[in-house]
Amino acid sequence: MRTLNVSLDSRSYPIHIGPSLLAEAALIVPFLPRPQVAVISNTTIAPLYLEKLTAPLLAAGVRVTEIILPDGEVYKNWETLNVIFDALLRERCDRATTLIALGGGVIGDLTGFAAACFQRGLPFIQVPTTLLAQVDSSVGGKTGINHPRGKNMIGAFWQPQLVLADTGTLTTLPDRELSAGLAEVIKYGLIRDGSFLTWCEANVERLMARDAEALTVAIERSCFHKAEVVADDERETASSGGRALLNLGHTFGHAIETGMGYGQWLHGEAVAAGMVVAAELSRRLGWLTAAEVDRVRTLLTRAGLPTEWPATLTVDRALELMAHDKKVIAGQQRLVLLKRLGEAVTWKDAPEADIRAAIESCRG
């Protein structure tokens, strides 16, 4: 097991990474205010891993409530959130009940938002079971649900007490989900670690083959970067970029997810296509060469990810959706772009004509 720490003063917490961690109740019990938890999972993950997590907790004397939700981004909404609240009320859960998120990014975001809201705040623990959740969404305290007009528009910052990333869960991850997670891994190399980008290029086939050592390195290095950025800028308020830099490709990607219909594109797939547009826009601003844009596109393709803008999503519709992006301030669009490979910047002065041209040039 490898352990990192997210340093947030009294709200600091560890990230444990390694195989067979689901069964380690001793890693969880010390973080429980009292021996009562509600484990929130979905219909895909629960049959695979719920008992592995709950049996050791029950043996340790912990009372467990199970809440099983439908699977998919389309269910990341108010209705599903109320399913959680109904169960917590039915089971008479209180502020000393710890919520445990067992699943991918949707489950983690829903559980964290429920924890932030129910009785004005419950402790919660992240047990991410997808690569994307293990390297990104489980760390940092961003929680929320989607709105028909924009992804993750309703939510709260609510830090977990613990992140338990069991790498064994990746053995059952569908290939498409694995590739989606690799988009976020590659992102860290693009925005702040050129040597890690080179490592990804040298090891992408090992990652695609689910080599345990390579995956552990990718998860640990990604979490290191995420933890460092979050510790410096927890609520994404830094004027010079800060946590916002983690959103490379996300403004474009969220437009794809919303515009195509939630669940049609996986988050990592949309981010991958968005990162290609961001790289192309960076080239048009004079920061990257055409060869460097091709380097980005080639790596994402090798990782099994889409690199073309969806043909049916018009530029006008994309710009309309991007206007709702959380990085928009006083009506001014701020995009995360690349000054060079390994260095990102937030930029508010990209001409709309260049944004349009970048999207069009990447259209499938």
C-alpha positions as CSV (number, residue, x, y, z in Angstrom):
1,M,0.0,0.0,0.0
2,R,1.2,3.5,-0.8
3,T,-0.2,6.5,1.0
4,L,-0.3,10.2,0.1
5,N,-1.8,13.0,2.1
6,V,-4.1,15.9,1.1
7,S,-2.9,18.8,3.3
8,L,-5.8,21.0,4.4
9,D,-5.0,21.7,8.1
10,S,-7.6,20.1,10.3
11,R,-9.4,18.7,7.3
12,S,-6.4,16.8,5.9
13,Y,-6.9,13.2,4.9
14,P,-4.9,10.2,3.5
15,I,-5.2,8.6,0.1
16,H,-4.3,4.8,0.3
17,I,-3.5,3.1,-3.0
18,G,-3.0,-0.6,-3.4
19,P,-4.5,-4.0,-4.0
20,S,-7.0,-5.8,-1.7
21,L,-7.8,-2.6,0.3
22,L,-11.6,-3.1,0.3
23,A,-11.3,-5.8,2.9
24,E,-9.2,-3.7,5.3
25,A,-11.8,-2.5,7.7
26,A,-8.9,-1.4,10.0
27,L,-8.2,1.4,7.5
28,I,-11.8,2.7,7.7
29,V,-13.0,2.2,11.3
30,P,-10.6,4.8,12.8
31,F,-12.4,7.5,10.7
32,L,-15.9,6.7,11.9
33,P,-17.3,9.0,14.6
34,R,-19.4,6.0,15.6
35,P,-19.8,2.5,14.2
36,Q,-22.6,3.3,11.7
37,V,-22.2,3.8,7.9
38,A,-24.3,4.0,4.8
39,V,-22.6,2.5,1.8
40,I,-23.8,4.1,-1.5
41,S,-23.2,2.1,-4.6
42,N,-24.9,1.2,-7.9
43,T,-26.3,-1.8,-9.7
44,T,-23.1,-2.5,-11.5
45,I,-20.6,-2.2,-8.7
46,A,-22.6,-3.5,-5.8
47,P,-22.7,-7.2,-7.1
48,L,-18.9,-7.1,-7.6
49,Y,-17.6,-5.3,-4.5
50,L,-20.3,-4.4,-1.9
51,E,-19.9,-7.6,0.2
52,K,-16.1,-7.4,0.1
53,L,-16.4,-3.9,1.7
54,T,-19.3,-4.5,4.1
55,A,-18.4,-8.0,5.5
56,P,-15.2,-6.8,7.3
57,L,-17.1,-3.8,8.6
58,L,-19.9,-5.9,10.0
59,A,-17.4,-8.2,11.6
60,A,-15.8,-5.2,13.2
61,G,-19.2,-4.3,14.8
62,V,-20.2,-1.5,12.3
63,R,-23.8,-1.1,11.5
64,V,-24.2,-0.9,7.7
65,T,-27.0,0.5,5.6
66,E,-26.8,-0.3,1.9
67,I,-28.2,2.2,-0.7
68,I,-28.0,0.9,-4.3
69,L,-28.6,3.4,-7.1
70,P,-29.1,3.0,-10.9
71,D,-25.8,3.2,-12.9
72,G,-25.0,6.0,-15.3
73,E,-24.3,9.7,-15.7
74,V,-28.0,10.2,-16.6
75,Y,-28.9,9.5,-13.0
76,K,-26.6,12.2,-11.5
77,N,-29.6,14.4,-10.7
78,W,-32.0,15.6,-8.0
79,E,-34.2,12.6,-8.2
80,T,-31.4,10.2,-7.4
81,L,-30.1,12.4,-4.7
82,N,-33.5,12.2,-3.0
83,V,-33.3,8.4,-3.1
84,I,-30.2,8.8,-0.9
85,F,-32.0,11.2,1.4
86,D,-35.1,9.0,1.7
87,A,-32.9,6.0,2.7
88,L,-31.0,8.1,5.3
89,L,-34.2,9.3,6.8
90,R,-35.8,5.9,6.8
91,E,-32.8,4.4,8.6
92,R,-32.7,7.3,11.1
93,C,-29.2,8.2,10.2
94,D,-27.7,11.2,12.0
95,R,-24.7,13.5,11.9
96,A,-22.5,10.7,13.3
97,T,-23.3,8.4,10.4
98,T,-20.5,8.2,7.8
99,L,-21.4,7.9,4.1
100,I,-19.2,5.6,2.0
101,A,-19.1,6.1,-1.8
102,L,-18.4,2.7,-3.5
103,G,-18.2,3.3,-7.2
104,G,-17.0,5.7,-9.9
105,G,-17.2,9.4,-10.3
106,V,-21.0,9.6,-10.4
107,I,-21.4,7.7,-7.1
108,G,-18.6,9.7,-5.5
109,D,-20.1,13.1,-6.6
110,L,-23.6,12.1,-5.5
111,T,-22.5,10.7,-2.1
112,G,-20.3,13.7,-1.4
113,F,-23.1,16.1,-2.2
114,A,-25.5,14.1,-0.1
115,A,-23.0,14.2,2.8
116,A,-22.6,18.0,2.4
117,C,-26.4,18.5,2.5
118,F,-27.9,16.0,4.8
119,Q,-28.4,17.5,8.3
120,R,-26.0,20.2,7.1
121,G,-23.0,17.9,6.9
122,L,-22.0,14.2,7.4
123,P,-18.6,12.7,7.2
124,F,-17.9,10.6,4.1
125,I,-15.3,8.3,2.7
126,Q,-14.4,7.7,-1.0
127,V,-13.8,4.1,-2.2
128,P,-13.4,4.7,-5.9
129,T,-13.6,1.7,-8.2
130,T,-12.8,3.3,-11.6
131,L,-9.5,4.6,-12.8
132,L,-11.0,8.1,-13.5
133,A,-12.3,8.2,-9.9
134,Q,-9.1,6.9,-8.4
135,V,-6.9,9.5,-10.2
136,D,-9.2,12.5,-10.1
137,S,-12.8,12.8,-8.9
138,S,-12.4,11.1,-5.5
139,V,-9.7,13.6,-4.4
140,G,-10.3,17.2,-3.7
141,G,-13.9,17.5,-2.4
142,K,-15.8,18.6,-5.5
143,T,-19.3,17.1,-5.3
144,G,-22.5,17.7,-7.2
145,I,-25.1,16.9,-9.7
146,N,-25.8,17.8,-13.3
147,H,-28.4,20.2,-14.7
148,P,-29.9,20.0,-18.1
149,R,-28.1,23.2,-19.0
150,G,-24.7,22.2,-17.7
151,K,-22.6,19.5,-16.0
152,N,-21.8,19.7,-12.3
153,M,-23.7,23.1,-12.0
154,I,-25.2,22.3,-8.6
155,G,-22.9,21.1,-5.8
156,A,-20.6,21.8,-2.9
157,F,-17.0,21.6,-1.8
158,W,-17.0,18.8,0.8
159,Q,-13.8,16.9,1.6
160,P,-13.8,13.2,2.4
161,Q,-12.2,11.8,5.5
162,L,-10.3,9.2,3.6
163,V,-9.8,7.9,0.0
164,L,-9.3,4.2,-0.4
165,A,-8.2,3.3,-3.9
166,D,-8.2,-0.5,-4.3
167,T,-6.4,-1.2,-7.6
168,G,-7.9,-4.6,-7.7
169,T,-11.2,-3.1,-8.7
170,L,-9.7,-2.1,-12.1
171,T,-9.5,-5.8,-13.2
172,T,-13.3,-5.7,-13.8
173,L,-13.4,-2.2,-15.4
174,P,-14.6,-2.2,-19.0
175,D,-12.0,-1.2,-21.6
176,R,-13.9,1.9,-22.4
177,E,-14.0,3.0,-18.8
178,L,-10.2,2.3,-18.4
179,S,-9.5,4.5,-21.4
180,A,-11.7,7.3,-20.0
181,G,-9.6,7.2,-16.8
182,L,-6.4,7.5,-18.8
183,A,-7.6,10.8,-20.2
184,E,-7.3,12.3,-16.7
185,V,-3.9,10.6,-16.2
186,I,-2.5,12.1,-19.4
187,K,-4.0,15.5,-18.4
188,Y,-1.6,15.7,-15.4
189,G,1.4,15.3,-17.7
190,L,0.1,18.0,-20.1
191,I,-0.7,20.6,-17.5
192,R,2.3,20.4,-15.0
193,D,4.6,17.4,-15.5
194,G,6.4,17.0,-18.8
195,S,8.4,14.0,-17.5
196,F,5.2,12.2,-16.6
197,L,3.8,12.9,-20.1
198,T,6.9,11.2,-21.5
199,W,6.4,8.3,-19.0
200,C,2.8,8.0,-20.2
201,E,3.9,7.8,-23.9
202,A,6.4,5.1,-23.0
203,N,4.0,3.1,-20.9
204,V,0.5,3.6,-22.4
205,E,0.4,0.0,-23.7
206,R,1.2,-1.3,-20.2
207,L,-1.6,0.8,-18.8
208,M,-4.0,-0.4,-21.5
209,A,-3.0,-4.0,-20.6
210,R,-3.7,-3.3,-16.9
211,D,-0.2,-3.9,-15.8
212,A,-0.5,-3.6,-12.0
213,E,2.8,-1.8,-11.5
214,A,2.2,0.7,-14.2
215,L,-1.3,1.5,-13.0
216,T,-0.1,2.0,-9.5
217,V,2.5,4.5,-10.7
218,A,-0.1,6.3,-12.7
219,I,-2.5,6.5,-9.9
220,E,0.0,7.6,-7.3
221,R,1.6,10.3,-9.5
222,S,-1.8,11.6,-10.6
223,C,-3.0,11.7,-6.9
224,F,0.2,13.5,-5.9
225,H,-0.5,16.3,-8.4
226,K,-4.2,16.5,-7.5
227,A,-3.4,16.6,-3.8
228,E,-0.8,19.3,-4.3
229,V,-3.0,21.5,-6.3
230,V,-6.0,21.1,-4.0
231,A,-3.8,21.9,-1.0
232,D,-2.8,25.2,-2.6
233,D,-6.2,26.2,-4.0
234,E,-9.0,24.2,-2.5
235,R,-12.0,26.1,-3.8
236,E,-10.6,27.1,-7.2
237,T,-10.3,30.8,-6.3
238,A,-6.6,31.5,-7.3
239,S,-6.5,34.4,-9.8
240,S,-3.4,33.0,-11.5
241,G,-4.9,29.6,-12.4
242,G,-4.5,27.3,-9.4
243,R,-7.0,24.5,-9.3
244,A,-8.7,25.7,-12.4
245,L,-5.7,24.3,-14.4
246,L,-6.9,20.8,-13.6
247,N,-9.8,21.6,-16.0
248,L,-7.7,21.3,-19.3
249,G,-10.2,20.2,-21.9
250,H,-13.1,20.3,-19.5
251,T,-14.9,23.4,-20.8
252,F,-15.0,21.9,-24.3
253,G,-15.6,18.4,-22.8
254,H,-18.5,19.4,-20.6
255,A,-20.1,21.1,-23.7
256,I,-19.8,17.7,-25.5
257,E,-21.3,15.8,-22.5
258,T,-24.2,18.2,-22.2
259,G,-24.8,18.8,-25.9
260,M,-24.8,15.1,-26.8
261,G,-26.9,14.0,-23.8
262,Y,-25.5,12.8,-20.5
263,G,-24.1,9.3,-20.7
264,Q,-23.6,9.3,-24.5
265,W,-19.9,10.2,-24.1
266,L,-18.0,9.2,-21.0
267,H,-16.5,12.1,-19.1
268,G,-12.9,11.0,-19.9
269,E,-13.8,10.6,-23.6
270,A,-15.3,14.1,-23.8
271,V,-12.2,15.5,-21.9
272,A,-9.9,13.8,-24.4
273,A,-11.6,15.4,-27.4
274,G,-11.7,18.7,-25.4
275,M,-7.9,18.5,-24.7
276,V,-7.3,18.2,-28.5
277,V,-9.3,21.3,-29.1
278,A,-7.4,23.1,-26.3
279,A,-4.1,22.0,-27.8
280,E,-5.2,23.2,-31.3
281,L,-6.3,26.6,-29.9
282,S,-3.0,26.9,-28.1
283,R,-1.3,26.3,-31.5
284,R,-3.4,29.1,-33.0
285,L,-2.2,31.4,-30.2
286,G,1.4,30.6,-31.1
287,W,2.2,28.5,-28.0
288,L,2.3,25.0,-29.5
289,T,3.6,23.6,-32.8
290,A,1.5,21.4,-35.1
291,A,3.9,18.6,-34.2
292,E,3.1,19.0,-30.5
293,V,-0.7,19.0,-31.2
294,D,-0.1,15.8,-33.1
295,R,1.8,14.4,-30.2
296,V,-1.2,15.0,-27.9
297,R,-3.6,13.5,-30.4
298,T,-1.4,10.4,-31.0
299,L,-1.1,9.6,-27.3
300,L,-4.8,10.0,-26.7
301,T,-5.5,7.7,-29.7
302,R,-3.1,5.1,-28.3
303,A,-5.0,5.2,-25.1
304,G,-8.2,4.3,-26.9
305,L,-9.8,7.7,-26.7
306,P,-11.7,9.9,-29.2
307,T,-9.8,12.9,-30.5
308,E,-12.4,14.4,-32.9
309,W,-15.2,16.8,-32.1
310,P,-18.7,15.2,-32.5
311,A,-19.9,16.0,-36.0
312,T,-23.5,16.7,-34.8
313,L,-22.6,19.3,-32.2
314,T,-22.5,22.7,-33.8
315,V,-20.0,25.4,-32.8
316,D,-22.9,27.7,-32.0
317,R,-24.4,25.2,-29.6
318,A,-21.0,24.5,-28.1
319,L,-20.4,28.2,-27.4
320,E,-23.8,28.5,-25.9
321,L,-23.1,25.6,-23.5
322,M,-19.6,26.9,-22.7
323,A,-21.1,30.2,-21.6
324,H,-22.5,28.3,-18.6
325,D,-19.0,27.0,-17.6
326,K,-18.0,27.6,-14.0
327,K,-14.8,29.4,-15.0
328,V,-16.8,32.2,-16.7
329,I,-16.5,35.3,-14.6
330,A,-18.6,38.4,-15.3
331,G,-19.5,36.9,-18.7
332,Q,-15.9,36.5,-19.7
333,Q,-14.8,33.0,-20.8
334,R,-11.7,31.6,-19.2
335,L,-10.1,28.6,-20.9
336,V,-7.3,26.3,-19.7
337,L,-4.7,26.2,-22.5
338,L,-1.2,25.0,-22.9
339,K,1.8,27.4,-23.0
340,R,3.9,24.4,-23.7
341,L,3.5,20.6,-23.1
342,G,3.8,20.3,-19.3
343,E,2.6,23.9,-18.5
344,A,-1.0,25.1,-18.5
345,V,-2.5,28.5,-18.1
346,T,-5.9,30.0,-17.7
347,W,-6.6,32.4,-20.6
348,K,-9.4,34.9,-21.0
349,D,-8.3,36.6,-24.2
350,A,-8.7,33.9,-26.8
351,P,-10.6,35.4,-29.8
352,E,-13.9,33.8,-30.5
353,A,-12.9,33.3,-34.1
354,D,-9.9,31.2,-33.0
355,I,-12.1,29.2,-30.6
356,R,-14.5,28.5,-33.5
357,A,-11.7,27.6,-35.8
358,A,-10.1,25.3,-33.3
359,I,-13.4,23.4,-32.8
360,E,-14.1,23.2,-36.5
361,S,-10.6,21.9,-37.3
362,C,-11.1,19.0,-34.8
363,R,-14.6,18.1,-36.0
364,G,-15.1,14.4,-37.0
